């Protein structure tokens, strides 16, 4: 992350701390959620494009191994 972006994020966070309107904060939260979800979509599409994917069977096996290792199964 560039220093300019980091500075802008901090400035926005500082300004946001002064807002006391629940509806406005709800709108900001919705915008942040959308941005986070879009970033996840973009990452997933990049992974698919680059072949960084698992078959359903590989995913299932990895999940079961993780569950056993964590005492869930």
C-alpha positions as CSV (number, residue, x, y, z in Angstrom):
1,X,0.0,0.0,0.0
2,X,1.3,3.4,-0.9
3,X,2.0,6.0,1.8
4,X,-0.6,8.3,0.1
5,X,-3.3,5.6,0.4
6,X,-2.3,4.8,4.0
7,X,-2.5,8.5,4.9
8,X,-5.9,8.9,3.2
9,X,-7.3,5.9,5.0
10,X,-6.1,7.3,8.3
11,X,-7.7,10.7,7.5
12,X,-11.0,9.1,6.6
13,X,-10.9,7.0,9.8
14,X,-10.3,10.1,11.9
15,X,-13.2,11.9,10.2
16,X,-15.5,8.9,10.6
17,X,-14.8,8.8,14.4
18,X,-16.5,12.2,14.6
19,X,-19.7,11.0,13.0
20,X,-22.5,10.2,15.4
21,X,-25.4,9.4,13.0
22,X,-26.3,5.7,13.0
23,X,-27.8,5.8,9.5
24,X,-24.7,7.3,8.0
25,X,-22.5,4.8,9.7
26,X,-24.7,2.0,8.4
27,X,-24.2,3.3,4.9
28,X,-20.4,3.4,5.4
29,X,-20.5,-0.1,6.7
30,X,-22.4,-1.2,3.6
31,X,-19.9,0.4,1.3
32,X,-17.0,-1.3,3.2
33,X,-18.7,-4.6,3.0
34,X,-19.3,-4.3,-0.7
35,X,-15.6,-3.3,-1.2
36,X,-14.5,-6.3,0.8
37,X,-16.7,-8.7,-1.1
38,X,-15.6,-7.3,-4.5
39,X,-11.9,-7.7,-3.4
40,X,-12.7,-11.4,-2.6
41,X,-14.4,-11.9,-5.9
42,X,-11.4,-10.3,-7.7
43,X,-9.0,-12.6,-5.8
44,X,-11.0,-15.7,-6.6
45,X,-11.2,-14.8,-10.3
46,X,-7.4,-14.3,-10.4
47,X,-6.9,-17.6,-8.7
48,X,-9.2,-19.3,-11.2
49,X,-7.5,-17.6,-14.1
50,X,-4.1,-18.7,-12.8
51,X,-5.2,-22.3,-12.1
52,X,-4.9,-22.0,-8.3
53,X,-8.0,-24.1,-7.6
54,X,-8.8,-27.3,-5.8
55,X,-11.2,-30.0,-6.9
56,X,-14.2,-30.5,-4.7
57,X,-12.6,-33.8,-3.6
58,X,-9.4,-32.1,-2.6
59,X,-11.3,-29.5,-0.7
60,X,-13.3,-32.1,1.1
61,X,-10.2,-34.1,2.0
62,X,-8.4,-31.0,3.3
63,X,-11.4,-30.0,5.3
64,X,-11.8,-33.4,6.9
65,X,-8.1,-33.5,7.8
66,X,-8.4,-30.0,9.4
67,X,-11.4,-31.1,11.4
68,X,-9.6,-34.2,12.6
69,X,-6.5,-32.2,13.5
70,X,-8.7,-29.8,15.5
71,X,-10.7,-32.4,17.3
72,X,-14.0,-31.6,15.5
73,X,-14.4,-35.1,14.0
